[in-house]
Amino acid sequence: MLRRARALTSRPASSTGRPATFAQVISTVIFDFGGVISSPLFVGIGAFEEAEGYPTGSLLQLLFGETHYIGVEGRAVAEAMADDPDAAEAAGVVTDEPDWHLLEKGEIDVATYFTRLSERAPAILGTEIDMEAYGRFWRQSAPGVHWMVVHKIRDLKARGLRLGLLTNNVKEFGEHWRTMFPLDELFEEVVDSSHVGMRKPEREIYELTCSRMGITPGEAIFVDDNADNVAAARAYGMEAVHFRENPWEALRQLDAILERRGTRRGHRS
């Protein structure tokens, strides 16, 4: 059950001399990992798709069940396909919940995911997928870290703000991504979709995150690179920043919200 935030004990006077009324100030900032703390995922997937001769958008459809899933490149592919009905038709349609979603919710493992991916490939790509070539691409496109974001997180922590991490992720990847930056030092709560059986943009995972942190959504800012996840956070009552191609712009947006809403040191009651 969510704990109610403490009422503000003081308010500045308005121009009429009466206390001004403000929404809750911000106590907590919750970050996504992939594409926010890490650099963009699967950079170059469009070029790899073209080099392998796969129809535009079909590899994203095969891997993730949707063409717009992965950050900058996914958005570009989705926009191109919107203007090309033939390409959209060639990418195929996934009617069941995509295996990638099941993987992120811990309902299947990586081995099962890749077995099913290979089985579905001919219907979506028009040919079998070259898993050896895809493996090389996967390794070459491994993301780095947006260190300016890590430094911002350190700054927010030093200011007394509480910090959470909410990520759609894969259990088998945990040993790697959790060592890429000082995770445990920075965040008091880490909610990993593959460990809790739900994923963004499902409302329940936002509820779980706030519950674990003992906050209401109105006192939190959520930062994510996926537009659907951002929209879901806002619908739940959070402030949100859509992290796009320019990390510095996203950090400026975060600062603007903090300035507008005000901050207070987090607490656990």
N, C-alpha and C positions, 0 to 999 in steps of 0.2 A: 504494500500500500504506500502510495506516495506521501511523504511528509510535507506539510504545508510550510511554505517559506515564511520566515519571520517578517512581521510588518516593519516598515521603515520607522525608525524612532524619531527622525527629524526630517523636515521638508523645508526647502528654501521658500521665502515669501514671494508671492507674485506681485505684479505692479499694483494690485489693489490692496495690498497689505495682508491678504488672506493667504494661508499656506497653499502652495501649488500642488496639484495632484499628478503623480507620475506613475507609469506602469512599473512593474518589478524591475529592479536593477539587475544587472548580470552578475551571477556568481560563478558560472561554469561555462567552459568552452569544450565542445566535444568534436574531435577530429576523426575523419576517415584516414585510412592508411594509403591504399593504392591510388596513385595519381594526385595525392595531396602531400603526405609526408614523403612518399616515394615519388620519383619522377614518373612520367606517363608510362603506362603499360603497353606492351605489344607495339612499340614504335616500329614502323616499317612493314606492318602486316599487309598493307595495300600493295606495296611493291612486291612482297613475297607472293601474294595471291596472283598478281599479274605475271610474275616470272614463272609460276607453276602452271599458268594457263587456266586458272579457275575463273568462273564467271564473277563479275564484280559483286562483292558483298556476300558471296556464297560461303567463303571460309569463316567469316564472322558469324553467319547464320549457323553453320555447322558447329562451331566451337561453343557459341554462347546462346543460340536460340533467338538472337535478335541482332540486327546489324548495327545498332547505335550504342551497344553496350560499352565498348571500350573507348572512353575518352575522346581525344582529338581525332584520331583516325576513324573511329567508329562514327562520329558525328559527320565527318566529311563523306564517308561512304553512304550513310543514310540520306544525306542531302543530295548526293549524286543520283541515288536510286529513285528518289522522289520525282526526279525529272526524266527517269528512264523506266517506264513500266515493264519493258522486256527484261531488264536486269533484275527488277524486283521479283518477277515471276520465276526467273532462273534461280534465284537464291533459295526458293522453296519456302514452305510454310510449316512451322512447328506448332501442332495443335495441343500436345500434352505439355506439362511443365518441363522446360528444358533440363537436360541432364546437368548442365552447369549450375543451375539453381539447386538441384538435388545435391551436387557435390559441395556447394557452399553451405548447405544446411546439414552436412554430415550424414546424409541419407545413403550415399554411395561413396566408394573410395576411388582414388585416382585410377587404379587399374581397371575398375569397372567402367569408369568414364571413358577411358581411351579405347577400350574394347568396343563399347557402343558407338563411339565416334567413328571408328574404322568401319563398322557395319553400316552406318548411315551415309558415309561419304559418297558412294556412287550416286545415290539418289539426289544429293544436294550439289555436289561438285561436278557431276557428270563423269567422274572417274574415281578410282581409288586414291586415297590420300597417301602421299609419300611421307611416312612417319619419320624416316631418317632425316629427310630434308626439313620437316617441320621441327624436329628435335634440335637441329642446328640453329634454325631461326629462333626458337624458344630461348636457347642459351645465349645467343648473340644479342637478343633484345631485352635481356634481364635489366630491370630498372635500377637506378641509383637512388640517392636520397636528395630531397630538396632541403639542403642544410639551412637555408634562410627560414624555412618553416620550423625546423627544429629549434633554431635560435629564438624565434618568436614564441614558441611554446615555453622555452626556458624563461623568457621575459614575463610571460603571463603568470607562470608559477611564482616567480619572484615578487610579483605584484599581489600575490595572495589569491589569485583565481584558482578554482578547482579545474582539473583537467581529466577528460575521459577520452577513450578511443573506441570507436564503433566501426567495425570493419566486416565486410563480406569477404570471407577468406576460405582457405582450404586447409584441413587438418595437416595433411602431409607437407604443406609448405611452411608450417609454423616454426620449425627449427631454423629455417633460413631467415624469414622476414623479421622475426623477433630479435635477431642479433644485428640487424642493419643499423640500429640507432639505440640510444639508451631508453628503451621502452619502460622498464620497471621504475627507473629513476624519475620519469616525467609524469606518468599517468597513475592515478589512484584506482581507476577501473578500466579494464579492457574487456569489451564485449565482442567476441569473435563468433560470427554466424555459424561456423562449422561446429562450435561447441555448445551452442544454445538451441539449435534446431529451427532457427528462423533467420530471415535475411531482410535487409533493406530492399525495397521500400515498404515491407510489411509493417503496419503500425505497431504490432506487438513488440518488435525489437527496440523501437524508440521508447515504448513504455517500460520495457525491462531495463534499459540503460538508465532512464531517469529514476526508476525504483531503486536500482542498485546504488545510485549516487545520492539518494534521498533528497531529490529536488523535484520541483514542478517544471514542466517544459518552458514556462514563461521566463524562467531565469537562466536559460541556456541559449548559447549560439552553437549551431551545428555547421561544420565545414566539410563539403563533399564535392567531388568532381562529376557526379552523375546527376543530371537534371531531375530524374524521377525521384531520387533519394532526397534531394533538396526540397522538392515539392511536397513530399510526404512529411518531412520534418516541419515545414511551415504549416501544413494542414493539422499537424499535431499540436501546434502552438509554440514552436521554437522560432527564434530568429535563425536565419540561415544564410550562408555564403556559398555561391556556386563557384567553385575553384576551376578556372578554365586555363587557357594557354599561358597566361602571365602570372606566376606566383606572387609577384610584388603587388599586382592589382588586387588579387584576392586578399592579401594581408592589409592593404589599404581599406578595403571594404570591411574587413573585420574590425579594424581600428575605428572606422566611422560608426559602426554599431555600438562599440564600447563607449565612444564619446557621446553618442546620442542617448543611450540608455543609462549610462553610468555603471559603476562597478562597486561591488563590496566583497570583502574577503569571505570566502566560502566557509561553510560550517557543517558540522554534523550534529544534529540535535539528538 
